[in-house]
Amino acid sequence: MAVFNHVSFDQHEQVVFCHDKESGLKAIIAIHNTNLGPAVGGCRMWNYQSDDEALNDVLRLSKGMTYKNALAGLKMGGGKSVIIADPKTKDREALFRAFGRFIDSLGGRYYSAEDVGTTTADIMIAHQETPYMAGLEGKSGDPSPFTALGTFLGIKAAVKHQRGLDSLAGLKISVQGVGHVGYYLCKQLHQAGAELIVTDIHQASLDRVAAEFGATVVAPQDIYTQDVDVYAPCALGATINDTTLPLLKASIVAGCANNQLAEPQHGQQLTDMGILYAPDYVINAGGIINVSFDDHYDEAQSTAKVNQIYDTLLKIFQQAEEQSRPTGEIADEMAQAIIESAAQ
């Protein structure tokens, strides 16, 4: 398995491979950049098909956290962790205690939190072994509603920029993935008057949003071809790729999934197709913003900072339009300038 010459390595400061024989833990912790402060990013638990798939995911996710935290104005670096296991695993105590011990061994260079496949309960188990956990119960807690809020505001910003509309009423929005964050997003979109078309791999999640919000359910492979105004990817990454791009009928891509573009060139292709893309690490920063208030939690202050995502995206959209460039390139340059200035 290549690391230093890996396509997603991108000058990571530290990559730690963790194994605990007793609990069966197999995990990877990636610290991308700590110019702005200790690396902070969630722990994803997923049944990866290979170690290399897990490594590529954690490297891409941790880099995204560096950029996300920078553009969100947080004094945090970027890191991420993945546990290679079935997220439906029932016996989690030993697993997350072992994970917490590995986090503790890094001495505060990396703080973990919940992510796909993990919960605040898991984080609290790990917290018994280390103080270096974030998004704790009794403090900022579950970041999902705030991730959804930021995504909702990002969709509004995209609609405002592209169509000059302040309302989402009557717009058709397809949401791919209606689990924790996706559910909260659907709730806000429904309340705003949008018409929802949804898909997910879990029937119970689909039944819930269909019953509560009148959403139309489609098969996973059919979500890309829906005649909608906005496509909101809210599941795993890389759903914008060579196969799906020709299928899209939406004029806006704005969702909370990480690493939505399978390859960087797909950002240019979206631009060429006239599709406005909200860079994922900008629009989905609400959760980490809320986590950043852990020490002295204030929900009103957290919400106010999440609201800034709207203005940040409008600025990115405007610059991209003026320069006829992909929005992702503009966002990357803005983040890189912040990170580089912190190193001086």
N, C-alpha and C positions, 0 to 999 in steps of 0.2 A: 504493500500500500504506500503510494507516494504521498509525502506531506509537503516538504519545502517547495517542490516543483508542481504541486497540485494546482489545477486550473483555478481553484477558488481560494488558494492560500492567502494572497494579497497581504503579505507582510504581517501576518499575525504575530503577536508578541509571544504567545504561549498556547500550546495545545496539549492537553493532559488526557491520557487514556486511563480509565479507571476500571478496576476489576476487583470484586470481592467474592471469594469462593463460597463463603458461608451463605450469603444472601442470593448469590447468582447475579449480582449487579454487573452490568457492562455499560459503561457510560463514557462519553467524551465531553470534555469541557474546553471551550475555545475562547481565548481572550484576544480580541482583535486589536484594540487600541485603548490606552489609558491616559491619553493626553489631558482629557477633561476631568478625569477622576477615576475611581475604581470602576471596573467593568460591571455593568448591571444588565441582566437579561434572563429571561425565563428558562425553565427546564421543560423540554419536550420529551414525552414518552411515546415511542412509536415502534411498531413491529417492522423495522427496516428489513429489506430483503438481503442486504449485505452490509458489511462494515464500511465499505467505501461509500455506499449511499448515505449512511449515517454521518460519515466524515464530511461529505460534500454539503449535506444539509446544515450541519452545525457551523461550518466555515462561512457559508453564505448568510446564515441567520445572524451570526455574531458581527459580521461586517455591517449588516443592515442595522444592528443595534447601535453601532458607533455613529452611523449617519443619522439614525432616528433620534438618538439622545442629543446630538449636536444641534439639529434643526429645531428640536423642541425646546432648546435653551436650558438644558439640564447639565449640571456639573457631574456628569457620569460618562464613563467610557463605555465601550461596547463589548459584550460577551454573550455567550449562550452555552447551553448544555443540552445534551440529548441522552436519554436512557433507551437502550435497545431492548425493548420488551413489549409485550402486549399491553396496551393501555387499559384493557379490561381486567388485568390481573387483580385478584381479590386480596391476596396477602401482601400488603405493601409496607408493613412496619419495618421489617428488617432491611428491605430494599432502600427505603428512603433514609433510614438511620445510617446505612453505609454511605449513601450519597452525601448526606450531611457531613460525614467525617472527611470525605474527600474535599468538599467545599472548604471545610475548616482548615485543611492542610495548606490552602493557598493564602492564608493569613489576611484575608480582606481584600485581595486583588480582584476578587469576583464575588458578586452577590447574585444569588439565584432567586427565582420567583416561579409562579405557576405559568404554564403554557399549554399547548395542545396535549391532551392526554394526562395532564396532572391537575391537581386541585389545591385549594388553599389548605385542605386537611393534610395533603402530602407535604406541603411546605412546612406546616407546623410540626410534623414528625421530624423532618430534617433539622428544623430549628432547635430541637432538643439536643442536637449534637454540635450546633454551630450558631453563632450570632449573625452570620453573614447570609441571612435570608431576608427577602423583601416581600411586600404584599401580605403582611401578616394579619391574621384574624385579630380583631380588637384595635387594629391600626387602619391602614388603608384598605385592607381586605381584598375582596374579589375585584380585580381590575376590569372585568368584562364589560360592565355597563359603561365604563368610561371609554374603552376601546370602541364600543358601539356608538357612543355619542360623537367621538371624533370622526368616525366614518360617516355618520349621518351629516355632520357639518361639512365634511369633505364633498359629499354628493351634492349638497346645496351649493357649495362654492363652484363646483364644476358646472352645474346647471345655470348658475348666475353668470359665469364667464361665457359659456357657450351660447346661451339663449336669452340672457338678460332677465331671467325669471327669479323671483324671490320665493316662489312657492313650488312645492312638488306635487300639488293636487292634480290628479288626473294623469300623471306620468306613469309609464309602465317600467317597473324595475325588476330585473331578475336577480335573485340572490342564490348563490351556489354555496350551500353549507349553512344550515340554520340551527346549529348547536348552540352553545352558550352565548358567544358574541353575536352570532347571526340571529338568534332569537330576539335579543334586545334591539338589534338594528331593525328587524322586521316590525317590531312594536312601534318604534319611532316613525318609520316610513308609513305604516298604516295610519297612525295618528295624524300624519301630515297629508293624508289623502292620496297616497300613491297606490297604484294597483300592483300587487305582488305576484310574481311567478317564481317558484322555488324548487330546489332539489336538494337531496341529501342522501347519504347511504344508510341513514337510520330512519326507519319508518315512524317511530314514535315522535321524533322531532318534526317530521313532516305533518303528521296528524295534528300536532299541537298548533303549528302556525296556520294550518288550513282551518282549524276550528276557531281559533281566536282572532285571526286577521283576514279570513276569507281568501287566503292565498291559493293560487292554482298550482298544483303539483305536477311536475314533469319528470321524466326519467333523467338520470345523470347525464347521459350522452346527448340529450336534447336541449340542455340549458343554453348551449352556445347559439343555437339557431333561432331563438325566440326573437320576435319582432318587438323589441323594447327600446326604451330611451337610454337606460342605464343597465350595464352588466356589473354586478357587485360580486366578485370572487371572495368568498369568506371561508374557504376550506383550506386545503394545503396549497402549496405554491406551484409555479410553472404551468398554470392553466392557460396562459397566453403563449402559444407555441406555433410551430409551423402547421400543425394539423388544425388547430382551432381558429387561428386568425382568419382564414377565408370564410369561416362559418358565421362570424360575428355580424349582427345587424344593428347592435347598439352603437350610438355615437359617443358614448361616455363609458369608460371603464374605471370604476371607483369602488373598491372593496377593502376589507380588512385583512385579507390573507397576506402572508409574508412572501417575498420573492415571486411575485405574480408573473414576471417575465421569465420564460425559460432561458433566454439568451438576451444579451444587451441589445442586439440588433432588432429585437422585436419592438423596442420602444420607437425606433425610427420607422418601422413598418406601420405601427399604429398612427404615427404622425402623418405618414404618406397616405393613409386610408382616411384621414380626416377625423380620427377618433381621439378624443381628449382623454388622456390617461392621468389619473391622480397617483403620483408615486407612492408605492405602498408604505414605505417607512415614514412618510409624512402623514398620510391620512390615518394610519393605525396607531399613532403615538399616544392616544388617550390613556391607555392602560399603564404605560410606563410613567407617564406624567403623574397619574394618580399615585403610583408606587413611590414616586420621588418625595411625596409628602408624608411618608411613613413615620418619621421621627416626631413630627409635630402635626398630626393630621388635622386638616381643615378642608371639609368637603367643598365649601364655597370657593376657597382659593384654588383648589384643584380643578373644579369645574371652570373657573375663570381662565385658567391657563390652557385647559383643553379647548376652550372656545377660540384660542388664538390660531388653532389649526386652520380655521376658515380663512383668515387673512394671509397666513403663510402660503396656502395653496393658491389663492388669488394672485399673489406676487409671482409665484412660480409660473402659473398659467400665462400671465401677462408677458413676462420675460421670454418665455418659450415662443409665444406668438410673435413678438417683436423681432426675435432672432431666427424664426423659422427653424427651431430645433426641438428635439424631443424634451418633454417635461422632465424626464428622468435625468437627462444630462444637466439641466439647469439645477435641479435639486442636488445632484452629486457635487457640483462645483460650489454651491452655497455651503454644503456641509463640510467639504474639504477645506474651504477657507477658514471656517470656524475651528476645525481640528488643528490645522497647521498654525494658526495664530496662538493657540493654547500651548504649542510646543516651543514657542519662541521665548 
